[in-house]
Amino acid sequence: MAMAETLLENLWDREAAGALDEAGRLLYRSNLLGSDKRITNYGGGNTSAKVAERDPLTGADVTVLWVKGSGGDVGTMKRDGFATLYQDRLEALRVLYRGEAHEDEMVALLPHCTFNLNARAASIDTPLHAFLPYRHVDHMHPDAVIAIAATQNSRSITQKVFGEEIGWLPWRRPGFQLGLDLARFAAENPEAKGVVLGSHGLFTWGDTAEDCYATTIRIINKAITWFAEETRGKPAFGGPRLQLLPPGERRALAARLMPEIRARIGADERKIGHFDDQPAVLDFVGSHDLGRLAPLGTSCPDHFLRTKIRPLVLDFNPAMGDVGTLVAGLDAAVAAYREGYAAYYKRCRHEGSPAMRDPNAVVYLVPGVGMITFARDKATARIAAEFYVNAINVMRGASAVDTYEGLPEQEAFDIEYWLLEEAKLQRMPKPKPLAGRVAFITGGAGGIGRATAARLLAEGACVVLADIDETALVETRVKFAEAYGVDQVRTVTMNVTDETAVAAAFAEASAEYGGVDILVSNAGISSSAPIEETELSMWNRNIDILATGYFLVSREAFRLFRRQKLGGAVVFIASKNGLAASPNAAAYCTAKAAEIHLARCLALEGADAGIRVNTVNPDAVLQGSKIWTGEWREQRAAAYNMAPGELEEHYRKRSMLKRSVLPADIAEAVYFLAGDQSAKSTGNIVNVDAGNAQSFTR
């Protein structure tokens, strides 16, 4: 989203807020502020209120600081997202403070101030709220204000825009000393309503929750209005330098380029990609100032913690080259970025600094095309893109009215490799087994497809569900988005027999996630008839979907796997009928046998590239199956001279283990074959049929 030009609306509802207690109004205010990315970015900023409480131990009335806890997001947090601390104990910490060189030790003292055994960890910004003599405090990261904070003449511009109402403090890393600086400013400027922090953001305050919120909105609107007037008629970033590609061509190029980037940065840790070509991004990547501004790095700490200090700008002009030109230059570009990052680490590190982290870029800017980001998961990649859009907006505003200044390199390093930041990273949960991997599942809206998707999603994979049934796909996507998050699942309507549609579906997966690591070929049909009644159309339909369809999706997956150079896993969902003949099902059995042999052939071809191909053979999976709700059930029942309702029990009794086979059983086998636990298995068949001697492999 481009820097705001439309003014923010005051959304405070006095009736709704009046029904809440003081902590409830703090949450209400926080959610209102965080709901608009023009006010603050995801996870950025914090809010607080000093609330009168009854001490659970002494029964005395005490003042408690409610402040957003570490790692939360003001827009989506709940009441339990706040840390609560005794205000008097926080004030008492001043006498223990030994100066800026010992600032980090103060963080360890914050838990000793906890009120009512609250487990929510207090953030590093807690002293900034505690030491201000106001009941309600907002700290936001609005692009329009950071654009002022990131100018060379930030102090004078702050005064020009806000007068004496808003003060200014130079950049200082968040922590105890900055809290003392804010307290001193407030004492010396009792009429001020807030302060701009150089290269950082905005603090505002008030005596009530509503006053504080209204001040925050009003001050940001002042900045928006001023920028609108100052930049009217000025081309963004010095104007366009090159012609943008049309939207469809931009996405197609991203789909082709992202697996190539992934190939070069994903060997040690798999990465998930995100593509963004919104207008703000296109203005920047197509501009004259791109080459000058991008290397300066970002300003706000929240920005570069997500994006690294600077992006990798790829050398490309759509009028003079194509994706082949881009790919040809990737090795050198990625290597140069890594070398530059290693040099930055070497220049800035201190004794005791954490070891250098991943030296690869997070943000890739493609002139005329857009922005690509890569991270350990989709949400992190998407949020990194959002943060870099914030940085673009800041650069746009700052460079239009003054000289933009990124945060000094050493200051940026000291934030990025702060021991407290390292401790936060070390506390993060261990990645799930399939984190950073993308699974493409055909027949994704059916019983086995849904169960498989759920199993892989639960282990951290991103999933692309492909199916010919668009209605069922939409329903499935909604359910999975609710259960696993909207970032984790995508859907494509696709007929596996349509060569063009298959290629387009894999391209869409690449544009959404950066590539594919796992193919589960599961599209299926069934039909039953004695051979003399089997029509050519029935025969062809089985072969088209169950043999040709599996060939087409496998071929596309192989093409992508080889470009990514990260190996790959293919799992075919075949059938017991591919090994054991059944009466009145010649077309189906033949097509399933072809599937199994195709998988063996592919296992031979893919081994040199680390591509594994295995097969799961289910039998009689009736639960949740779209196949078994149609004519197939009646046809198979007729073949066994029984009623359709008796089939499931018939199949259970027929099995050696006397157990029904469920979609979740097939999904478990797929997970095993798709994951690293089967890294040394290829060309294999796993029967999940509760035991059938006819289908024993020989």
C-alpha positions, -999 to +999 in steps of 0.1 A: +000+000+000+014+034-010+019+061+016-014+074+028-030+104+010-065+098+024-068+110+060-073+085+088-108+083+103-114+085+140-132+052+146-137+055+184-171+044+195-178+059+229-207+036+236-187+005+229-157+018+247-178+030+277-190-005+284-154-017+289-131-015+319-098+004+316-078-026+304-106-034+280-104+001+265-067-003+261-073-035+241-101-017+221-077+012+213-049-012+204-070-032+180-083+000+163-048+013+158-034-020+145-062-026+121-049+001+097-014-006+083-011+032+077-008+036+114+016+008+122+030-023+106+023-059+117+039-066+150+052-030+152+046-005+179+030-009+213+004+006+235+000+009+273-023+021+301-016+026+338-045+010+356-056+010+392-057-026+405-061-044+438-029-062+448-038-099+451-013-103+480-018-072+502-052-060+491-038-026+486-046-003+457-017-003+432-010+011+398-003-015+372+013-009+338-005-028+311+017-028+280+018-049+249+039-080+255+070-091+236+063-103+201+026-094+199+006-075+173-016-046+184-041-052+156-048-088+165-038-093+201-062-103+228-063-093+265-038-119+274-013-103+250-005-076+275+023-078+301+013-064+335+038-049+359+038-030+391+044+006+382+062+014+415+087-015+410+094-003+375+102+032+388+124+016+414+146+001+387+161+035+381+184+032+411+198-001+398+206+013+363+244+015+358+243+033+325+240+026+288+268+001+286+248-021+311+214-016+296+207-052+286+209-063+323+178-043+330+157-066+308+164-094+332+149-074+360+116-068+343+101-102+353+106-092+390+081-064+384+054-088+371+019-083+385-005-112+393+019-139+380+012-128+344+032-151+321+033-127+292+069-115+288+074-077+289+090-061+258+122-040+256+099-010+251+084-013+286+105+014+302+095+038+274+059+035+285+066+032+323+086+064+327+062+087+308+040+105+333+008+098+314-019+072+319-022+062+283+007+060+257+008+049+221+040+041+202+032+037+165+052+033+132+032+053+106+049+056+073+041+093+071+058+100+104+088+077+099+094+095+065+100+126+086+121+107+112+143+093+084+153+126+068+186+143+072+169+174+087+144+154+108+144+177+138+136+209+118+110+192+097+093+178+128+090+213+142+078+227+109+050+201+106+039+198+142+051+230+160+057+227+197+030+200+200+054+172+191+090+171+201+119+152+186+146+129+200+176+116+181+180+079+173+187+056+203+183+019+205+151+010+224+156+002+260+161+017+295+180+048+285+155+058+258+128+055+285+148+079+307+152+103+277+115+103+271+108+110+308+132+139+307+116+153+275+081+150+291+092+168+322+108+196+302+079+199+278+047+195+298+025+209+270+038+184+243+014+157+231+041+134+218+075+130+203+091+118+170+120+094+175+147+098+149+148+069+124+122+051+145+086+062+150+060+082+170+051+084+207+018+101+217+000+102+250-032+113+268-050+111+301-078+089+288-078+061+262-100+081+239-078+112+242-047+092+235-062+075+204-076+108+191-041+124+194-025+096+176-049+098+147-047+136+146-009+138+146-006+112+118-031+131+098-010+162+102+019+144+086-003+130+058-016+164+050+018+180+050+033+154+027+003+156+003+010+194+000+047+192-002+049+164-028+020+175-050+031+174-087+065+158-079+072+124-096+079+096-072+115+086-069+126+109-097+101+095-121+101+062-141+133+049-156+119+020-176+087+006-189+068-018-166+058-052-179+020-058-182+005-076-151+002-111-166+038-109-179+050-097-145+035-127-127+047-152-154+082-139-150+080-141-112+068-177-115+098-186-137+123-166-116+113-176-081+123-213-083+156-202-097+162-179-067+150-207-044+175-231-059+204-207-050+193-199-014+175-230-002+201-257+001+207-252+038+172-242+048+141-244+025+125-211+018+090-200+009+085-171-015+061-142-019+056-119-050+043-084-047+037-060-076+014-034-060+017+002-073+040+014-045+065-014-053+062-008-091+068+030-086+101+021-068+114-007-089+108+012-121+123+045-109+154+065-115+162+065-078+161+028-072+198+023-077+206+052-053+181+046-025+179+008-022+216+004-011+211+030+017+191+005+036+160+008+057+156+032+087+131+018+112+144-012+132+112-031+127+118-029+089+153-043+087+147-070+113+123-084+088+140-075+056+177-073+064+193-039+061+191-038+023+176-057-006+192-074-036+184-054-067+186-075-098+200-061-130+172-062-154+154-040-180+123-056-196+129-038-228+164-054-232+161-089-218+139-117-207+138-142-179+167-160-194+188-129-190+178-126-153+185-162-146+219-160-162+229-133-138+216-148-106+246-168-095+268-137-096+242-115-080+235-139-051+272-146-045+279-108-044+251-102-019+264-130+004+299-116+002+286-081+010+266-094+040+296-113+053+318-082+050+291-062+068+291-087+096+329-087+098+330-049+099+304-045+126+307-075+149+317-072+185+334-097+208+306-120+218+283-112+189+261-141+178+274-161+149+266-148+114+231-158+103+219-167+068+237-143+045+211-145+017+189-116+009+153-116+020+141-090-005+147-092-042+138-062-064+132-068-101+131-036-122+098-034-141+084-065-125+081-062-087+094-075-054+101-111-043+107-120-007+119-154+007+117-166+043+113-197+064+075-197+059+049-179+038+036-156+066+072-144+073+078-139+036+046-120+032+052-098+063+087-091+051+072-078+019+047-056+038+076-042+059+096-034+028+066-016+013+066+005+045+103+012+038+095+022+002+069+046+015+093+061+040+120+065+013+094+080-011+083+106+014+117+114+029+135+118-005+107+140-019+111+166+009+147+163+020+175+137+020+166+102+030+189+086+056+190+049+064+200+038+099+238+039+102+253+005+095+267-001+130+234+008+146+216-015+123+240-043+131+237-037+168+199-042+165+201-072+142+227-090+163+215-077+197+219-104+223+182-099+233+172-103+197+193-135+195+176-148+227+142-142+211+153-162+180+165-190+202+132-192+220+113-197+187+098-231+183+118-257+163+105-258+127+081-286+119+094-314+096+079-300+064+084-263+071+097-245+040+082-271+017+054-268-008+031-298-016+010-299-048-020-323-044-042-333-073-077-345-064-073-321-035-110-317-027-117-354-024-115-376+008-079-388+004-067-354-010-082-335+020-068-359+045-034-358+029-035-320+028-044-319+065-015-342+074+011-322+055-003-289+067+000-301+103+037-308+097+043-273+084+040-276+046+023-251+024-002-268+002-016-262-032-049-281-038-058-288-074-091-303-084-117-300-112-145-294-087-142-256-080-170-256-055-155-283-034-121-266-036-135-233-023-151-251+007-119-270+014-097-239+012-120-220+037-118-249+062-080-253+059-074-215+061-094-214+094-075-244+108-039-237+095-039-200+085-046-183+052-010-182+041-006-220+042-031-231+015-039-222-021-062-238-046-062-241-084-091-254-106-074-279-129-081-308-152-052-332-150-057-342-187-053-306-199-016-300-206-019-262-207-039-261-174-013-283-157+015-261-167-004-230-156-012-246-122+024-253-114+033-217-125+007-204-101+022-225-073+056-210-081+043-175-081+025-181-048+052-200-029+084-199-050+082-235-062+070-271-053+088-298-033+062-325-031+038-338-057+009-360-045-008-373-076-042-383-064-068-373-091-091-402-095-122-417-111-137-451-112-159-471-134-171-507-136-184-529-164-178-563-178-153-562-206-179-568-233-198-538-220-168-515-216-171-488-242-142-470-257-152-438-240-150-455-206-116-470-214-102-437-227-115-417-197-097-441-173-065-439-193-067-401-197-071-393-161-053-422-143-024-426-167-020-395-189-031-372-161-004-387-138+022-383-166+013-347-172+015-335-136+047-356-130+064-341-161+056-306-149+069-314-114+101-329-127+107-298-148+103-276-117+123-299-095+153-299-118+153-261-120+151-258-082+180-283-077+166-292-043+154-327-050+118-336-047+093-362-037+065-376-058+038-399-043+013-416-066-020-427-051-026-459-071-048-488-060-047-524-049-063-529-083-031-520-100-016-552-086-046-574-081-072-579-108-108-573-100-139-584-119-157-560-142-130-533-139-106-538-167-103-502-177-097-490-141-073-518-132-053-513-164-049-476-158-039-481-122-013-507-133+001-481-157+003-456-129+024-480-108+048-487-137+051-450-145+062-443-110+089-469-113+101-454-145+102-419-129+121-432-099+149-443-123+149-410-141+148-388-110+174-404-088+203-384-102+185-352-092+175-364-058+139-368-069+122-397-052+091-414-066+070-438-046+034-452-047+007-458-021-018-485-029-051-480-010-080-504-011-117-496-005-113-462+011-150-453+012-151-426+040-153-391+025-148-404-010-165-386-039-158-417-061-177-440-037-208-417-035-216-422-072-222-451-096-190-468-086-205-480-053-235-494-070-214-510-098-190-527-073-219-539-051-235-554-082-202-572-090-203-588-056-241-594-056-248-573-025-265-541-016-245-508-018-247-503+019-230-536+026-198-528+007-178-512+035-184-542+058-176-565+030-143-549+023-134-549+060-141-586+064-123-593+031-090-578+044-065-600+063-065-576+093-103-572+093-100-534+095-115-506+074-090-483+055-096-446+061-083-415+043-062-406+073-044-440+069-034-431+033-024-396+044+000-411+070+017-432+043+020-401+020+035-381+048+061-408+054+070-410+017+071-372+012+093-364+042+129-369+052+121-400+072+120-419+038+149-400+023+165-432+011+134-448-004+124-445-040+106-468-065+087-484-037+050-494-032+033-492+001+001-511+003-024-496+027-052-521+023-055-538+057-039-569+040-047-584+007-025-614-004-032-608-041-016-574-039+016-585-022+045-573-044+066-599-060 
